[in-house]
Amino acid sequence: MRQGFPIATRGMVIGLLGGSFDPAHDGHVHITREALKRMGLDQVWWLVTPANPLKARQPAPLADRIARAKAVMRDPRVKITALEERLGTRATADTIDRLKAIYPGVTFVWLMGADNLVQFHRWGRWRDILRSVAVGVLARPGAGVQARLSVAARAFRVHQVDRGENLRGRKAPVWAFVNLPMNDASSTEIRARGGWKSGR
């Protein structure tokens, strides 16, 4: 295993939660814990991104965001990583391709909030993501209806299963919309309240 990379062994099922985490907050913690519980995941890796190509405003320094994430997410099953910086990838599809090559025999499940599914079709190679790994979409306040009617949801409707528990052991393409108790914490609102320093 490469130095500085999380340890995962053949047969494990790892959830991947990507984002700028600018800053990480209780909402991220909540959906991570729910994913671990409902999908039977062995671990979840937070992929703290160097930058977000879909956002004009760039985030706070990566080291600051990693430190904040480690402070709010205290669970030995959750690994806070800067894997995209280490791999030199920016697009999620490329990151997934590289991780699958580095970790043969490990099954990855892409995790995202329902708000991300709404604009998922704007992501590079979004269809490849859905074809390469199972995807768990976790309910977020105000995004349920839009997510279910999104371009990606309609395009892959036939591959939807009804429960997050059904993702484990299923070959992609497969995805589930997971309803769960809501936590309305928002990075945008935390920044607006002055609770986190602005990006550059």
N, C-alpha and C positions, 0 to 999 in steps of 0.2 A: 504494500500500500504506500502511496506517495506521502512523504512527510507533510504534516499539516492538514491532511485530509481526514475526514471522519472515518472511523472503522466500521465496516459493514461486511458481513459474511454471506456466502451463498445461501439462498433461501429466505433471507430477510425481506420484509416489505417496508420501504422507507417513503414517508410522505415528504414532498418538497413544497415549501411555501416561499415563494419569491416575492420580492418587493423592495421598495426603497427604505421602509421602516424609518420614516423621517418625521416623528420618532416612533419607535415601537411603543405599543400601549396595551391596555387590558383587552381590547378587542382582538388583537393578534393572539394574545395568550388564550383567550376564550375559545377561538375557533381551532387553535392548535390542540388544546386539551379535548375538545369535542371530537376532532378528527382521530386522535389516538384512541379514544374510547369507542367511537362508532364504527371505525373502519378496521379495527384490529391491527393497527400499524405497530411495528417494532420501534421505530424512531420517527421523528420529524426533523428535517434539516431546514432551518431558515436560510434562504439564499439572499443575503443583504446585497443589493445590486450597487455597482459603482455609480450608475446613473440610470435614469428612466428616459428612453428615447421618445416616449409619448407625452412627456411633460416639459414645458418650456423652462420652468424654474428648476434649477438643479439642486439636489439635496445637500444637507450638511455633510461635512467630511466623513468618509467611510469609517474611520476609527471611532469617531464620536457615536455614530449610529450603532456600530457593533457593541460598544461599551454599554449604551443604553439598553440594547436588546438583551444583553446578558444580565443586566440589572432587573429587568421586568420578567424575564422568562427563566424561572429557576426550576428545571425539571431535568433529571439526568438523561431522559429519553429524547430531549430536544437539543440539537446541536446548532449553535449560532455560527454561521460561516460566511466567508467572503469568497466562496468558490468561483463565482464568475470572474472576479479579479484574478484569482490564481490561474484559472483556465484561459483567460483572455477572451471570454465569450461575452456577448451583449444580448443576443437574441435567445429567448427561452428554448426554442427548438434546438439550437446549437448546444446549449448547456446540457440539455437532456441527452442528446446524442453522445456527448463526451462522457457524461456520467455512466451511461449504459456500457460504454466501451471500457471504462476504468473499473467498473464493478460488475463483472460477469456473474450471472446467477442471482443478482439482487433485483427485486422488482420495485420500480418507482411508481408512486402515485402523485400526480400533480394536484396540489390543493390551491383553491382560490376562492375569494369571496364572490358572492353573486354579483356585486357591483362590477367586478372585472369581466364576468361573462358577458355583460351588456356590450362591451366594446372589444371583446376577444377577437373578433374578425379583423381588427386593425393590427393585431400582432403579426409579426413576420412568421410565415409558415405555420399559421395556426392550425390548419388541417393536419399537418404532419405531427403536431403535438398530440392531437386527439387520436391519431392513428398509432402513435408509438407508446403511449402510457395511459393507464386508467386516470380519469380526472374526477376529483371530488369537488363539487361546487357547494360552498357553505353559505347558508342564508345570511344576508346582511340587511339591516334596516332599510326599507324603502326600495329595495332592488328586486324583490321576488318576481313580480309580474313582468317587468322589463327583461329580466334574465331569462325567464321561460319563453319569452317571445323573441329573443335575440337571434341574430343571423346564425351564430354557431349552434345554438340550441335547436333551431329548426333544421339546420343542415345535418345534424347528427341525432335527430329525434329517435330514429330506429335503434340506436345504440344505447339509449338511456335505460338504466335499471332503477328500480323504485327505492332502493335503500343503500346507504353508504356501506353497510355490512356486506353487500353483494359485490363490492368492487374487488375484495381480496380474492385472489386466485382466478380472476377473469382476465382473459387476454384482450388487449386493446384492438379495436376501439370500443370503449365502454366508459360511461360517465353516470354520475348520480347527482341529483340536487338534494342536499341534506338540510332538512328543516331542523332548527335548533333554537333554544332560547336566545333572544337577541341581546347583544351588547352594542350600544351605539357610540362607543369611543371612536374617535376619528383623528388621524394625524393632522388633517387640515385644520380642524377646530382647535387642537392643542397648539398648533403654530399661531393661529389667529389670536388666541388668548395670551400669547407671549410666553407659553410654557416650554418653548423649545427654540433654540437659536435658528435663525434663517439660514438657508443655503446661500451659496455665493451667487 
